[in-house]
Amino acid sequence: MTREPDELVRVRAAYDRQMRRDAAPDCAQARVERTTAVVRQSMEGPGWNGVLWSDLDEETADAEIAAQVAYFAGRGAGEFEWKLYGHDRPADLGDRLRAAGFVPEAAETLLVGRADELAALPVEPPEGITLRTVTDEAGVDLMMDVHAKAFGVQRPGIRHLLLTLLRDEPETLAAVVAMAGDTPVSAARMEMRPGCSFAGLWGGGTLPQWRGRGVYRLLVAHRARIAAARGIPYLQVDASRDSRPILRRLGFEELGTTVPYVWRAQR
């Protein structure tokens, strides 16, 4: 369903407040710190380090960027991410990050959909596909196998996060693997922070030979039903170029764009 522009502005403001400015840590091992200008997360060992939110202008941006580089470098972080959104200020913040040594990765589209509407999608598993709920290390390893084959990269930080959440906060995670017999062919997760109006959809990688058969759509609807049953109003996705058209057809709408700017220590 298409929403009025004013409603989307209100939803984006709520997203900025809940998921960025007032963000909770990814897991119990992470720490979120708030200064007057930024909100950042740091972790020891594998895990996500980065800047989630900033309130900067032309006069303060360069000094704050330098301060965050010094902070994370001082902690011995090999890299950290500045998650830049299209509506962040100043308008040339991306240029300033590049000048400070950050490298932009592929842009993504911030999409949001109503959980109750997506939960009502008439979706059935494609022939030969069953869903396996991930509850243990064996399930996590199935997910990692799918992601390595679908995306061509290993993600040890994601594996560490999933195992940590399953151990410490299992109620905040819903992870699932689509199986064709004994073969994992797609995997996805949903992260749900207590008291938050947005559940984040992540992963969704599908093996090439299984794409175009409705598996991705199935995993979206499956997670939407879980979110709706818990009373979570919205699903949020940082959508790639490939997943964006599928999600729009399902009813997701665009709130903006986001680009990960990554700083890496000199080796």
C-alpha positions as CSV (number, residue, x, y, z in Angstrom):
1,M,0.0,0.0,0.0
2,T,1.3,3.4,-0.9
3,R,1.6,5.8,2.0
4,E,1.4,9.6,1.9
5,P,4.7,11.5,1.9
6,D,4.0,13.0,5.3
7,E,3.6,9.6,6.8
8,L,6.9,8.4,5.3
9,V,8.6,11.5,6.8
10,R,7.2,10.6,10.2
11,V,8.3,6.9,9.9
12,R,11.8,8.0,8.9
13,A,12.0,10.3,11.9
14,A,10.9,7.4,14.1
15,Y,13.6,5.2,12.5
16,D,16.3,7.8,13.0
17,R,15.3,8.2,16.7
18,Q,14.9,4.5,17.6
19,M,17.4,2.7,15.4
20,R,20.1,5.4,15.3
21,R,20.1,8.1,17.9
22,D,18.7,5.9,20.7
23,A,20.1,2.7,19.3
24,A,20.6,-0.4,21.5
25,P,23.8,-2.5,21.3
26,D,23.8,-5.3,18.7
27,C,24.4,-7.7,21.6
28,A,25.4,-7.8,25.2
29,Q,29.1,-7.7,24.3
30,A,28.7,-4.4,22.4
31,R,28.7,-0.9,23.9
32,V,26.8,2.1,22.5
33,E,28.2,5.5,23.5
34,R,26.6,8.9,22.9
35,T,28.4,12.2,22.6
36,T,26.9,15.5,21.8
37,A,27.6,14.9,18.1
38,V,27.6,11.1,17.4
39,V,26.3,7.8,18.5
40,R,28.7,4.9,18.0
41,Q,29.0,1.2,18.8
42,S,32.2,-0.6,19.7
43,M,33.0,-4.2,20.4
44,E,36.0,-6.3,21.4
45,G,36.9,-9.0,19.0
46,P,34.7,-9.8,16.0
47,G,31.7,-7.6,15.6
48,W,30.4,-4.3,14.2
49,N,32.2,-1.1,15.1
50,G,30.9,2.2,13.8
51,V,29.0,5.4,13.8
52,L,25.3,5.0,13.8
53,W,24.1,8.6,13.9
54,S,25.6,12.1,13.8
55,D,24.5,15.7,14.2
56,L,27.1,17.8,12.4
57,D,27.5,20.9,10.3
58,E,30.1,22.4,8.1
59,E,32.1,23.8,11.0
60,T,32.1,20.7,13.2
61,A,32.2,17.8,10.7
62,D,35.9,17.5,10.0
63,A,36.9,17.6,13.7
64,E,34.3,15.0,14.7
65,I,35.4,12.7,11.9
66,A,39.0,13.0,13.1
67,A,37.9,12.3,16.7
68,Q,36.1,9.1,15.7
69,V,39.1,7.9,13.7
70,A,41.3,8.6,16.8
71,Y,38.8,6.8,19.1
72,F,38.5,3.6,17.1
73,A,42.2,3.5,16.1
74,G,43.1,4.0,19.8
75,R,41.0,0.9,20.6
76,G,43.0,-1.1,18.1
77,A,40.1,-1.5,15.7
78,G,41.3,-2.7,12.3
79,E,38.3,-1.0,10.7
80,F,35.0,0.7,11.5
81,E,32.1,1.9,9.5
82,W,30.4,5.3,9.3
83,K,26.9,4.5,8.3
84,L,25.9,7.6,6.2
85,Y,22.3,8.3,5.3
86,G,21.2,10.5,2.4
87,H,19.5,13.0,4.7
88,D,22.5,13.3,7.0
89,R,24.2,16.7,7.3
90,P,26.2,18.4,6.2
91,A,25.4,17.7,2.6
92,D,29.0,17.0,1.7
93,L,29.6,14.6,4.6
94,G,30.5,11.8,2.2
95,D,33.2,13.9,0.6
96,R,34.6,14.8,4.0
97,L,34.7,11.1,5.0
98,R,36.5,10.2,1.8
99,A,39.0,13.0,2.4
100,A,39.7,11.4,5.8
101,G,40.5,8.0,4.3
102,F,37.1,6.3,4.4
103,V,36.1,4.2,1.4
104,P,32.5,4.0,0.3
105,E,30.9,0.7,-0.3
106,A,27.8,0.0,-2.4
107,A,24.9,2.2,-1.8
108,E,21.8,0.6,-0.4
109,T,18.1,1.7,-0.2
110,L,16.5,2.1,3.2
111,L,13.1,0.4,2.7
112,V,10.3,-0.1,5.3
113,G,7.1,-2.1,5.2
114,R,4.1,-2.8,7.5
115,A,4.6,-6.1,9.2
116,D,0.9,-6.9,9.3
117,E,0.5,-6.2,5.6
118,L,3.5,-8.3,4.7
119,A,2.4,-11.1,7.0
120,A,-0.9,-11.4,5.0
121,L,0.9,-12.1,1.7
122,P,-0.4,-15.3,0.1
123,V,3.0,-17.1,0.1
124,E,3.5,-20.8,0.0
125,P,6.8,-22.7,0.0
126,P,8.1,-23.5,-3.5
127,E,8.0,-27.2,-4.3
128,G,10.7,-29.1,-2.4
129,I,11.4,-26.3,0.1
130,T,11.0,-26.5,3.8
131,L,12.0,-24.0,6.5
132,R,14.4,-24.8,9.4
133,T,14.4,-22.5,12.4
134,V,18.0,-21.7,13.5
135,T,18.4,-22.4,17.2
136,D,22.0,-23.7,17.5
137,E,25.5,-23.7,16.1
138,A,24.7,-26.3,13.5
139,G,21.9,-24.0,12.1
140,V,24.2,-21.0,12.2
141,D,26.8,-22.9,10.2
142,L,24.1,-23.7,7.6
143,M,23.4,-20.0,7.3
144,M,27.1,-19.2,6.9
145,D,27.4,-21.9,4.2
146,V,24.5,-20.3,2.2
147,H,25.9,-16.7,2.6
148,A,29.4,-17.8,1.5
149,K,28.0,-19.4,-1.7
150,A,25.4,-16.7,-2.4
151,F,27.5,-13.6,-1.7
152,G,31.0,-15.0,-2.3
153,V,32.4,-13.8,1.1
154,Q,33.0,-15.2,4.6
155,R,31.4,-13.3,7.4
156,P,32.9,-14.5,10.7
157,G,31.6,-11.4,12.5
158,I,28.0,-12.3,11.6
159,R,28.6,-15.9,12.8
160,H,29.9,-14.5,16.1
161,L,26.9,-12.2,16.4
162,L,24.3,-14.9,15.7
163,L,25.9,-17.3,18.2
164,T,26.1,-14.6,20.8
165,L,22.4,-13.6,20.4
166,L,21.3,-17.3,20.5
167,R,23.1,-17.7,23.7
168,D,22.4,-14.4,25.5
169,E,19.2,-12.9,23.9
170,P,17.4,-15.5,21.8
171,E,14.2,-13.6,21.9
172,T,15.8,-10.8,19.8
173,L,16.6,-13.1,16.9
174,A,14.6,-15.0,14.3
175,A,16.8,-16.9,11.9
176,V,15.8,-19.4,9.3
177,V,17.2,-21.6,6.6
178,A,15.3,-22.7,3.5
179,M,16.2,-26.4,2.8
180,A,15.9,-28.4,-0.4
181,G,16.1,-31.8,1.2
182,D,19.4,-31.8,3.1
183,T,20.8,-28.8,1.2
184,P,20.5,-25.3,2.5
185,V,19.6,-23.0,-0.4
186,S,18.7,-19.7,1.3
187,A,19.0,-18.1,4.7
188,A,17.9,-15.0,6.5
189,R,17.5,-13.4,9.9
190,M,15.5,-10.8,11.7
191,E,16.7,-8.7,14.6
192,M,14.2,-7.3,17.1
193,R,15.3,-5.0,19.8
194,P,13.0,-4.7,22.9
195,G,10.6,-1.7,22.7
196,C,11.5,-0.9,19.1
197,S,8.9,-0.3,16.3
198,F,11.3,-1.7,13.6
199,A,12.5,-5.2,13.1
200,G,15.5,-5.4,10.8
201,L,15.6,-8.0,8.0
202,W,19.1,-9.1,7.1
203,G,20.7,-11.7,4.9
204,G,18.2,-13.2,2.4
205,G,21.0,-14.8,0.3
206,T,19.8,-17.5,-2.1
207,L,21.9,-19.9,-4.1
208,P,21.9,-18.8,-7.8
209,Q,20.1,-22.0,-9.0
210,W,17.3,-21.3,-6.6
211,R,16.7,-17.7,-7.5
212,G,13.5,-16.6,-9.1
213,R,11.4,-19.4,-7.5
214,G,9.9,-17.4,-4.7
215,V,12.3,-18.5,-1.9
216,Y,13.3,-14.9,-1.0
217,R,9.6,-13.9,-0.9
218,L,8.9,-16.8,1.4
219,L,11.6,-15.8,3.9
220,V,10.3,-12.2,3.9
221,A,6.7,-13.3,4.6
222,H,7.9,-15.8,7.2
223,R,9.7,-13.2,9.2
224,A,6.8,-10.7,8.8
225,R,4.5,-13.2,10.5
226,I,6.8,-13.4,13.4
227,A,7.1,-9.7,13.7
228,A,3.3,-9.1,13.4
229,A,2.6,-11.7,16.1
230,R,4.9,-9.8,18.4
231,G,3.2,-6.5,17.7
232,I,6.1,-4.9,15.8
233,P,4.7,-2.4,13.3
234,Y,7.5,-2.1,10.8
235,L,10.0,-4.2,8.9
236,Q,13.2,-2.4,7.8
237,V,15.7,-3.5,5.1
238,D,18.9,-2.0,3.8
239,A,18.2,-3.2,0.3
240,S,20.8,-4.1,-2.3
241,R,20.2,-3.3,-6.0
242,D,19.1,-7.0,-6.5
243,S,16.6,-7.2,-3.6
244,R,15.1,-3.7,-4.0
245,P,12.7,-4.4,-6.9
246,I,11.4,-7.6,-5.2
247,L,10.8,-5.8,-1.9
248,R,9.0,-2.9,-3.6
249,R,6.7,-5.4,-5.4
250,L,5.9,-6.9,-2.0
251,G,4.9,-3.5,-0.6
252,F,8.0,-1.9,0.9
253,E,8.5,1.8,0.4
254,E,11.7,3.9,0.3
255,L,12.7,6.1,3.2
256,G,16.1,7.1,1.7
257,T,19.5,5.8,0.9
258,T,22.5,4.6,3.0
259,V,26.1,4.1,2.2
260,P,28.7,2.4,4.4
261,Y,31.9,4.4,4.6
262,V,34.7,2.2,5.9
263,W,37.9,3.3,7.5
264,R,40.7,0.7,7.7
265,A,43.9,0.9,9.6
266,Q,47.1,1.1,7.6
267,R,48.9,-2.2,7.6
